[in-house]
Amino acid sequence: MEQIFFYILGAITLVSAFLVVSLRRPIQNVLFMILMMVGLAGLFILLHAEFVAMVQLVVYAGAIMVLFLFVIMLLNLDQLKMPPPEGSHVRWWAGAVIAFAVMGLIWLAFKMYLAPEVPPVEQAGASNTVVVGKALFTTYLLPFEIASVLLLAAIVGSVLLARSRS
Amino acid sequence: MDLAIPVILVIVKVLLVIFVVLTFVAYTTLLERRVLGWFQVRLGPNRVGPWGLLQPLADGAKLLLKEEVTVTAANRWIYLVAPLIVVTCALTPFAVIPFAKDLYLDRIFDQAASKFVLNTGVISDLNVGILFVFAVSSLGTYGVLLGGWSSNNKYSLLGGVRAGAQMISYELALSLSVIGVLLLAGTLSLTQIVEAQDSVWKWYVFRQPLGFILFLIAGSAEIGRTPFDLVECENELVAGYQTEYSAMKFGLFYLGEYAHLLFLSALMTTLYFGGWQGPFFPPIVWFLIKTFFFAFVFIWIRATYPRLRYDRVMAFGWKVLLPVGLFNVMVTAFVYTLWLQYRG
């Protein structure tokens, strides 16, 4: 049962990820990117990471991609014709080679540093959110705080940019 | 076989809930028109059936039989999919709303039935229930945005952009206002939140009054109702993102809108008013009474307040609701921690 879902979600994610880079109209790219995010969220659920799955949907699919869509809609970027693909497929092949190299590296890293064959398990008695929250506020407090300071700096920076324009 | 029967039963349950929700959605439209009529000292629709009770059926038949107009300049696929996204995202969150304690299945059948998860009064008691609600309703924004954009019409585009901007701004305030309840309940599961409010004094509306007011305001902005219905502000935008939609495609947007209204009332009942908890009557009755009370409150607000100006709506969301929401979270966390310390 779980395997069937895994293959369906994996197929959705991969096919839409491929369409994101291969289609030539910005609006289609954004829509398939959203679909890819939803597929990813489904995969997270299969890993018993419900919290991460929902945050994936709220933050990426729900908020960030809306901004992409806003820009495309308001600037009418869809009317803009993208340049036709070049005659030689050098870029395609270079991209494919690099992608496979990165994937190989990640696979190697997993193989070397992760204990093999540990299927993800649901934490008994504690919900996913509780586990993530406790880890963030105890073990990983410093990285968490640093990330929030970084975000704060980004917010201040974007306000400053918006202000100086007017 | 072991798997087949529960799966079929769950599907039956889901279909039943969808059917009931759709019926209530249809009658909410009637309720809105009749109540608005009373507020404005006129009759409202009362010709079809006794007290106009068959009006939703007549409306449905009209929408189904009308000619479908597809704009030639529209972006065809996106134009067709947009209403579906809206309806799906408005109906899906009902899956996590606990509408009753149980379904009395163990009294009708033997123990075998209650062995399944089926006997609970909720389709799925997710342990990230409230997050699921926000995740799905944040996807609903796309239906509105895409519907407005793909119609290839200035008014639709402006309406869609307005709706999208308003929805994502007020979603923040809405989520922040709920955090207070989540802190007190210590869970994200809506069933457990209801179970924590087992007496009237434990209802979160008394412990989170500010949070409740924020939720009510941000909620009515989120579903785009007066005073926040700039989205379909007739004198500026014709009908906003719905302008180019006709027949059942328009019907789907309409359905989505009222399903969202009903859902928000149900969520308010669940989070702040003890859900199905209450004396004397069976749980499902209490749940319906409370939910329809809030649906009535939304209609009441519509009959009372005029529309705000768009820039003021955005300023209000970001400069008032959001800081007040943050303040509410901080005070709640502070007081709750103190109380835990005091209690030992």
HADDOCK unambig.tbl for C-alpha pairs under 7 A between the chains (distance, minus, plus):
assign (segid A and resid 50 and name CA) (segid B and resid 128 and name CA) 6.78 0.50 0.50
assign (segid A and resid 51 and name CA) (segid B and resid 128 and name CA) 6.54 0.50 0.50
assign (segid A and resid 54 and name CA) (segid B and resid 131 and name CA) 6.06 0.50 0.50
assign (segid A and resid 54 and name CA) (segid B and resid 132 and name CA) 6.04 0.50 0.50
assign (segid A and resid 54 and name CA) (segid B and resid 135 and name CA) 6.00 0.50 0.50
assign (segid A and resid 57 and name CA) (segid B and resid 135 and name CA) 5.40 0.50 0.50
assign (segid A and resid 58 and name CA) (segid B and resid 134 and name CA) 6.77 0.50 0.50
assign (segid A and resid 58 and name CA) (segid B and resid 135 and name CA) 4.60 0.50 0.50
assign (segid A and resid 58 and name CA) (segid B and resid 138 and name CA) 6.39 0.50 0.50
assign (segid A and resid 62 and name CA) (segid B and resid 135 and name CA) 6.89 0.50 0.50
assign (segid A and resid 62 and name CA) (segid B and resid 138 and name CA) 4.94 0.50 0.50
assign (segid A and resid 62 and name CA) (segid B and resid 139 and name CA) 5.33 0.50 0.50
assign (segid A and resid 73 and name CA) (segid B and resid 149 and name CA) 6.63 0.50 0.50
assign (segid A and resid 127 and name CA) (segid B and resid 127 and name CA) 6.53 0.50 0.50
